[in-house]
Amino acid sequence: MDHPIFEGIATLFSSGWAVFYAILGTTIGLLAGATPGLTASAAISMIIPLSFYLDPLSALVFVYTIGKAASFGGSIPAILFNTPGTPQASATQIEGYPLTRQGKQGKALKMAVTASAAGDFFSECLLIFGAAFIAIYTARMGPPEIFAVYCTAFVIIGSVIGNSIIRGLISTMLGILLSIIGLDPISSMPRLTFEVNYLETGIGLVPVLLGVFVVSEIFIQIADRGALGAERMLSKKSDVPEDNRVTWRDLRRSLPVMAKSTGMGTIIGMLPGVGASAACFVAYAEAKRSRKPEDKWGEGEIKGVAAAEAANNSVSGANIIPLLTLGIPGSVSAALLGGVFLIHGMNIGPKIFETDTSTIYGLFAAGLLCIVTYFIMGYWGSDIIGRIIAKVPVRVIYPFIFITSIVAVYALRNTLFDVMVMCLFGFVGYFFKKFDYSLPAFIIAFILGPGAERALRQALLLSEDGPMIFLERPLAIFFILLAVVVISVRIYQTIKQKPQGAPG
């Protein structure tokens, strides 16, 4: 067979460092996901400063594998302690923790990693064999169509993520506004710099990421002192061998649910901004709706664990497809991966399959290696990881993370200004979380802002009719109408729900 994935596998394994960072990234992702409060986004944000000093493939592999492994890692504390390590693991704990209370945590953890690996593998295969095919069509799009896609993504991300449309769109607009700070790319005139020389190069991606994802979480942990001193107890294991493994009967009952949940998670993963949290709850609800008389939903149903984990992990490969074919990330992790592409001078979009074929398919091969690695580590080591997390107090973890973040930011340009920016955005992230503004929408807009501006300017230069060019291209009109439909439906749903919450 003459598929580029074989070239990618050869590229990956010809670089010992890339393989090393794939395994290291998987390990860090598992531990980060298994630590409540330390999300995949925070872990990746801490790693991005290191990516400046790595070759492109190693840097991309490191970031990508952390995100993939963390999706499963979050299920470990969800099952063992009833405390999800990541937001998407919230559905897993519904059935996973009751199994732990029955002494069947071994069964729950093994089913979780089996379903995770199965869903992730299918999604990765779709990415490997489908992304380049989609890129053939998206490569024909010009600047007007690309800007329309950006606008649609901003509207979907801003209106769908979170409970409030207004706060979501405000978060998106703030991200765009901050992304254009610096010198105008055409006239070289300062924009929103307020005569601060450091701002002429724009606000750095790394200080912003570490601020909103890492420092803000530290502030929240400090404010919630009970979380800092919380202790986690492991339930006693059952002595029955069948309670500590996945039996053939468990697998037969769960396979149809896993297949359906994987399909749902993959489709949702390709939609910008919807993410794994929505996928796992949709899949869990559908599996519960199709319940059979012998099922024990709410009391520790193994099919519930399989549904949630297959869905949230099948998102991880699918949400890279819009990133690579349109330049639009499907999630925060995909947006951070896009940031690493930009750091190494690789313009994300359909042309990347022609210009950086070996690197892209080397990245895909690393995804397959990551799945195999976290399956082996998770199947036989989840309980050990849980015991480690139970013993290490949060009040020890976060000071170490804070000091590491300061060192990482300062080392980039050897200036305290970046450290100040990081702390400032720590407060920004804290208030975003406290007042229910959308951090994912803010970060994705911040990363996509320059690309959207570039597409807009190119589109306007193509025509003397100004903005009317967007109404002369059928595909651009389609995406604009899609944005209008999405926000109209979201507004209708919000208005419809309000009377239900009213008293009386």
Sequence and secondary structure as in RCSB ss.txt:
>XXXX:A:sequence
MDHPIFEGIATLFSSGWAVFYAILGTTIGLLAGATPGLTASAAISMIIPLSFYLDPLSALVFVYTIGKAASFGGS
IPAILFNTPGTPQASATQIEGYPLTRQGKQGKALKMAVTASAAGDFFSECLLIFGAAFIAIYTARMGPPEIFAVY
CTAFVIIGSVIGNSIIRGLISTMLGILLSIIGLDPISSMPRLTFEVNYLETGIGLVPVLLGVFVVSEIFIQIADR
GALGAERMLSKKSDVPEDNRVTWRDLRRSLPVMAKSTGMGTIIGMLPGVGASAACFVAYAEAKRSRKPEDKWGEG
EIKGVAAAEAANNSVSGANIIPLLTLGIPGSVSAALLGGVFLIHGMNIGPKIFETDTSTIYGLFAAGLLCIVTYF
IMGYWGSDIIGRIIAKVPVRVIYPFIFITSIVAVYALRNTLFDVMVMCLFGFVGYFFKKFDYSLPAFIIAFILGP
GAERALRQALLLSEDGPMIFLERPLAIFFILLAVVVISVRIYQTIKQKPQGAPG
>XXXX:A:secstr
   HHHHHHHHHHT HHHHHHHHHHHHHHHHHHHSTT  HHHHHHHHHHHHTTS HHHHHHHHHHHHHHHHHHTH
HHHHHHS  SSGGGHHHHHHHHHHHHTT HHHHHHHHHHHHHHHHHHHHHHHHHHHHHHHHHHTT  HHHHHHHH
HHHHHHHHHHSSS HHHHHHHHHHHHHHHT EE TTT  EES TT GGGGG   HHHHHIIIIIIHHHHHHHH H
HHHT         SSGGGGS  HHHHHHHHHHHHHHHHHHHHHHTSTTTHHHHHHHHHHHHHHHT  TT  TTS 
 HHHHHHHHHHHHHHHHHTTHHHHHHS  SSHHHHHHHHHHHHTT   STTHHHHSHHHHHHHHHHHHHHHHHHH
HHHHHHHHHHHHHHHHS HHHHHHHHHHHHHHHHHHHHS HHHHHHHHHHHHHHHHHHHTT  HHHHHHHHHHHH
HHHHHHHHHHHH TTGGGGGGS HHHHHHHHHHHHHHHHHHHHHHHHHHHHS  
